[in-house]
Amino acid sequence: MPFARLATATTPTCHIGLGLAAVGRPGYINLGRDEDLGDDRSVETLRARTHELLDAAYAQGVRYFDAARSYGRSEEFLADWLHRNPGLNDVVVGSKWGYTYTADWTTDAEKHEVKDHSVRTYDRQRAETAELLGDRLDLYQIHSVTPDSPALTDKELHTRLAEAAARGTTIGFSTSGPAQADAIRAALQVTVDGEPLFRTVQSTYNALETSAAPALAEAHDAGLTVIVKEGMANGRLAAAHAPDALKAVAEETSLSCDAVALALVLRQPWAGVVLSGAATTGQLASNLHAAVVDLDDEQLSRLAALAEEPEEYWRRRGQLPWH
């Protein structure tokens, strides 16, 4: 397991990863992104921004970096950075397949990505990822598995993924939608030749969306590394949009809303890596303070009251505009 590299790390931020969804393409659904990125979103501008974030993250102890085929040029930007830093052998690199980026570097496309979990898409995207990341790829995940995903039942696909695992690539999956727990539990039952196929799970969990927690605990107990995404709820937990209870706890801790929001996730005993989706180095530095936030029982109780019903949370997420 590549995540064993993190077990020997001593920095308090080693269990915070950097996700590249917000900087690998010009359009995304995070609130406040217009202010974060400004008007210049050319390929070279976002390449430079991504490299700046990767430099800052590594310097501050971050060791997991997360990309995807559908995050525009995120794999390309990450590959460029790895090529510039060939001696960084302590990082863990993950990517995902299953969505195809279709926005053609615009922010107003009718569709920004198209989902397809077929063997044909896997073969194509695995080759595309290999061309960019080569043997630096540690983890390859099925992107956004839901309970009805054919990826859970396609035996040919399972065989392909098991072959990749036998060659040294860890195989995982991510989840999305109000039935994340059902998808996680179904994926835990997938085996090839009697052995579990998946070794990692990446799911949405934050102060507003907590429904996957019991299933993630089960996955952790089964030996999977749990990666948490969208800890900031696509910007809904950032200071400008944060609920009053979160703002109050942040003031009490003398830290930012984002640090408190991510600290709430980090304290879960099953959380192996918690992703920062920072788009600026300032946001990243603020996010990394999550590693030192100490929350008492009364504060935790107030934050727990923020949880929404999963159907409502995902309905609101689906209404967020692509900026």
Disulfide bonds with the S-S distance in Angstrom:
none
